[in-house]
């Protein structure tokens, strides 16, 4: 059982625990110096994906707007051409 845990962790459990503690301490110091909290990082990631989501649907809105603008010019010209071509 211990061999499976060591293989999973990449090292002995005690050495892995010490490594994680040191890395956590260093990251905590850096985050404190930059005035970050884990909650702010979570909100930043969430906001990033919300912006991507909003941009995706905004693109559909722009495509729809272009379609409407084009139709406002093309359809009257088409109808006018059909009326002028139509001879009873």
ChimeraX commands (.cxc) that place a marker at each C-alpha (Angstrom):
marker #1 position 0.00,0.00,0.00 radius 0.5
marker #1 position 2.82,2.40,0.89 radius 0.5
marker #1 position 4.48,1.77,-2.47 radius 0.5
marker #1 position 1.30,2.80,-4.31 radius 0.5
marker #1 position 1.05,6.01,-2.29 radius 0.5
marker #1 position 4.72,6.81,-2.90 radius 0.5
marker #1 position 4.30,6.19,-6.63 radius 0.5
marker #1 position 1.17,8.38,-6.68 radius 0.5
marker #1 position 2.82,11.26,-4.78 radius 0.5
marker #1 position 6.15,10.99,-6.61 radius 0.5
marker #1 position 8.06,10.84,-3.34 radius 0.5
marker #1 position 7.55,9.68,0.23 radius 0.5
marker #1 position 4.48,11.14,1.94 radius 0.5
marker #1 position 6.55,13.06,4.50 radius 0.5
marker #1 position 8.84,14.64,1.86 radius 0.5
marker #1 position 5.82,15.51,-0.28 radius 0.5
marker #1 position 4.15,17.15,2.73 radius 0.5
marker #1 position 7.27,19.24,3.44 radius 0.5
marker #1 position 7.55,20.29,-0.22 radius 0.5
marker #1 position 3.88,21.30,-0.31 radius 0.5
marker #1 position 4.27,23.26,2.95 radius 0.5
marker #1 position 7.30,25.19,1.64 radius 0.5
marker #1 position 5.65,25.94,-1.72 radius 0.5
marker #1 position 2.43,27.01,0.04 radius 0.5
marker #1 position 4.39,29.37,2.29 radius 0.5
marker #1 position 6.25,30.95,-0.65 radius 0.5
marker #1 position 3.07,31.35,-2.70 radius 0.5
marker #1 position 1.34,32.84,0.35 radius 0.5
marker #1 position 4.11,35.43,0.74 radius 0.5
marker #1 position 3.92,36.34,-2.96 radius 0.5
marker #1 position 0.13,36.60,-2.88 radius 0.5
marker #1 position 0.29,38.75,0.24 radius 0.5
marker #1 position 2.86,41.05,-1.36 radius 0.5
marker #1 position 0.65,41.42,-4.44 radius 0.5
marker #1 position -2.44,41.93,-2.27 radius 0.5
marker #1 position -4.20,38.87,-3.69 radius 0.5
marker #1 position -6.47,36.51,-1.84 radius 0.5
marker #1 position -7.64,33.12,-3.08 radius 0.5
marker #1 position -11.16,34.52,-3.36 radius 0.5
marker #1 position -9.94,37.31,-5.66 radius 0.5
marker #1 position -8.15,34.76,-7.84 radius 0.5
marker #1 position -11.35,32.72,-8.03 radius 0.5
marker #1 position -13.37,35.83,-8.97 radius 0.5
marker #1 position -10.79,36.76,-11.63 radius 0.5
marker #1 position -11.04,33.31,-13.19 radius 0.5
marker #1 position -14.85,33.44,-13.07 radius 0.5
marker #1 position -14.92,36.94,-14.59 radius 0.5
marker #1 position -12.56,35.81,-17.36 radius 0.5
marker #1 position -14.91,33.02,-18.41 radius 0.5
marker #1 position -17.95,35.31,-18.11 radius 0.5
marker #1 position -16.28,37.80,-20.47 radius 0.5
marker #1 position -15.51,35.06,-22.98 radius 0.5
marker #1 position -19.14,33.86,-22.73 radius 0.5
marker #1 position -20.46,37.40,-23.21 radius 0.5
marker #1 position -18.15,38.02,-26.17 radius 0.5
marker #1 position -19.43,34.89,-27.86 radius 0.5
marker #1 position -23.05,35.99,-27.73 radius 0.5
marker #1 position -22.10,39.56,-28.53 radius 0.5
marker #1 position -20.65,38.26,-31.79 radius 0.5
marker #1 position -24.01,36.70,-32.63 radius 0.5
marker #1 position -25.64,40.05,-31.88 radius 0.5
marker #1 position -23.25,41.82,-34.23 radius 0.5
marker #1 position -23.88,39.28,-36.98 radius 0.5
marker #1 position -27.62,39.78,-36.53 radius 0.5
marker #1 position -27.20,43.55,-36.66 radius 0.5
marker #1 position -25.19,43.30,-39.89 radius 0.5
marker #1 position -27.86,41.02,-41.34 radius 0.5
marker #1 position -30.61,43.52,-40.51 radius 0.5
marker #1 position -28.65,46.47,-41.91 radius 0.5
marker #1 position -27.97,44.60,-45.12 radius 0.5
marker #1 position -31.58,43.48,-45.41 radius 0.5
marker #1 position -32.76,47.08,-45.03 radius 0.5
marker #1 position -30.90,47.89,-48.26 radius 0.5
marker #1 position -31.10,44.64,-50.24 radius 0.5
marker #1 position -34.79,43.77,-49.82 radius 0.5
marker #1 position -36.20,47.13,-51.01 radius 0.5
marker #1 position -33.85,47.04,-54.02 radius 0.5
marker #1 position -34.90,43.45,-54.75 radius 0.5
marker #1 position -38.60,44.33,-54.50 radius 0.5
marker #1 position -38.12,47.41,-56.70 radius 0.5
marker #1 position -36.28,45.37,-59.33 radius 0.5
marker #1 position -39.00,42.71,-59.30 radius 0.5
marker #1 position -41.74,45.35,-59.62 radius 0.5
marker #1 position -39.94,47.05,-62.52 radius 0.5
marker #1 position -39.39,43.70,-64.26 radius 0.5
marker #1 position -42.95,42.56,-63.75 radius 0.5
marker #1 position -45.03,43.42,-66.81 radius 0.5
marker #1 position -48.56,42.11,-67.00 radius 0.5
marker link #1:1,2 radius 0.2
marker link #1:2,3 radius 0.2
marker link #1:3,4 radius 0.2
marker link #1:4,5 radius 0.2
marker link #1:5,6 radius 0.2
marker link #1:6,7 radius 0.2
marker link #1:7,8 radius 0.2
marker link #1:8,9 radius 0.2
marker link #1:9,10 radius 0.2
marker link #1:10,11 radius 0.2
marker link #1:11,12 radius 0.2
marker link #1:12,13 radius 0.2
marker link #1:13,14 radius 0.2
marker link #1:14,15 radius 0.2
marker link #1:15,16 radius 0.2
marker link #1:16,17 radius 0.2
marker link #1:17,18 radius 0.2
marker link #1:18,19 radius 0.2
marker link #1:19,20 radius 0.2
marker link #1:20,21 radius 0.2
marker link #1:21,22 radius 0.2
marker link #1:22,23 radius 0.2
marker link #1:23,24 radius 0.2
marker link #1:24,25 radius 0.2
marker link #1:25,26 radius 0.2
marker link #1:26,27 radius 0.2
marker link #1:27,28 radius 0.2
marker link #1:28,29 radius 0.2
marker link #1:29,30 radius 0.2
marker link #1:30,31 radius 0.2
marker link #1:31,32 radius 0.2
marker link #1:32,33 radius 0.2
marker link #1:33,34 radius 0.2
marker link #1:34,35 radius 0.2
marker link #1:35,36 radius 0.2
marker link #1:36,37 radius 0.2
marker link #1:37,38 radius 0.2
marker link #1:38,39 radius 0.2
marker link #1:39,40 radius 0.2
marker link #1:40,41 radius 0.2
marker link #1:41,42 radius 0.2
marker link #1:42,43 radius 0.2
marker link #1:43,44 radius 0.2
marker link #1:44,45 radius 0.2
marker link #1:45,46 radius 0.2
marker link #1:46,47 radius 0.2
marker link #1:47,48 radius 0.2
marker link #1:48,49 radius 0.2
marker link #1:49,50 radius 0.2
marker link #1:50,51 radius 0.2
marker link #1:51,52 radius 0.2
marker link #1:52,53 radius 0.2
marker link #1:53,54 radius 0.2
marker link #1:54,55 radius 0.2
marker link #1:55,56 radius 0.2
marker link #1:56,57 radius 0.2
marker link #1:57,58 radius 0.2
marker link #1:58,59 radius 0.2
marker link #1:59,60 radius 0.2
marker link #1:60,61 radius 0.2
marker link #1:61,62 radius 0.2
marker link #1:62,63 radius 0.2
marker link #1:63,64 radius 0.2
marker link #1:64,65 radius 0.2
marker link #1:65,66 radius 0.2
marker link #1:66,67 radius 0.2
marker link #1:67,68 radius 0.2
marker link #1:68,69 radius 0.2
marker link #1:69,70 radius 0.2
marker link #1:70,71 radius 0.2
marker link #1:71,72 radius 0.2
marker link #1:72,73 radius 0.2
marker link #1:73,74 radius 0.2
marker link #1:74,75 radius 0.2
marker link #1:75,76 radius 0.2
marker link #1:76,77 radius 0.2
marker link #1:77,78 radius 0.2
marker link #1:78,79 radius 0.2
marker link #1:79,80 radius 0.2
marker link #1:80,81 radius 0.2
marker link #1:81,82 radius 0.2
marker link #1:82,83 radius 0.2
marker link #1:83,84 radius 0.2
marker link #1:84,85 radius 0.2
marker link #1:85,86 radius 0.2
marker link #1:86,87 radius 0.2
marker link #1:87,88 radius 0.2
view
